[in-house]
Amino acid sequence: MIDEMKELKNRIESSIVTERNHIFKYTSPLINPNSSEAKTVYHEYDRATCNARYYNYNIDNIPSYGDTHIERMEVTTFHDFLAFKLKYNSNQSRKFYAQSQILDYFRSHDEEGFNEYLIADYEFEGETDHKVFRAWLMFEHLFDISSQIASRIETKNFIGIQHHLRLIDDNFGFLMNSRKSFFQLKMNEDELYSWLLTEIESFKHRVEEKGLWRSLSSKPEKQFQRIFEAVLGRICELYDVDISPETSTGNGIVDFKFSQGNGSKICVELKLSQNQNVLNGLVHQLTQYQRSEKTDKGIYIVLNSGNPSKSYFQLIENIKEYKDLGLKTDHVILIDATEKLSASKQK
């Protein structure tokens, strides 16, 4: 029973850490809008509302025919999106979901299929162990704070949010040995995809605006892969994301696979603009890797360091056609690594 009580306490505290990360993520656009976490949330909101926005855009641009009336779709506002994310896991209360995740570990079934617990019900409330009881109180307290933050966002009363966040770290920071800045964030596949897009955009900025193009211009594709891995490797460590180069998928070798556990996987393929198969790499190669890895998430990065192939220009046309049809192309990232003039020589 002592071991079970210890495990219960550990699982409650782990749930607290997960929820703390979740709160900080979905308040980051209000507190630190230029952070990588905030940009991840912007990407997520964009994907969550893109179908409705594209639908309304097409409605607005279709000529009226007689008395035909087509209803517009409702587009969730950004603040309502943030508040919903803080209160619900899909359509289920986050608090109820978190409790279920904790308790399910101790649940079993009798011979007739009915649920039963491996430890008594009252012990889930911590009444027989003061450490467990304290953990449950902390759990309740954190979700109370989360609810207050969600209410402030809904009413656009942002003044007290920063105080709530400080209160969270003051009360719960010790669970990560007082390291308050880098609580490991557990991400589902959509969240990992948004996070990775943000970090790749940051890499793109370094190449185009911070002089990293000098290390990539006129270099082979292997050099591109090594620098890409070196830049993203450190941030992956901080966020507990595994970056696996040249991973065999069974149908070829994908340049990189990013993952958190078995449920969140993103395939990333890199190409140089000189490559004669740039378009094929997007249309066929990356798609096959995704099927092999059982994920619908993939990112295609093309580095232009000069002398682009005919296939590269076909890729650009392909992207334009997708955009004209209202389809998403954020998974294709073009990076300009051609030589740049120094600021003193620009006119």
Secondary structure, 3 states (H helix, E strand, C coil): CHHHHHHHHHHHHHHHHHHHHHHHHHHHHHHCCCCHHHHHHHHHHHHHHHHHHHHHHHHHCCCCCCCCCCCCCCCCCHHHHHHHHHHEECCEEHHHHHHHHHHHCCEEECCCCCEEECCCHHHHCCCCCHHHHHHHHHHHHHHHHHHHHHHHHHCCCCCCHHHHHHHHHHHHHHHHCCCCCCCCCCCCHHHHHHHHHHHHHHHHHHHHHCCHHHHCCCCCHHHHHHHHHHHHHHHHHHCCCEEEEEEECCCCEEEEEEEECCCEEEEEEEEECCCCCHHHHHHHHHHHHHHHHCCCCEEEEEEECCCCCHHHHHHHHHHHHHHHCCCCCCCEEEEECCCCCCHHHCC
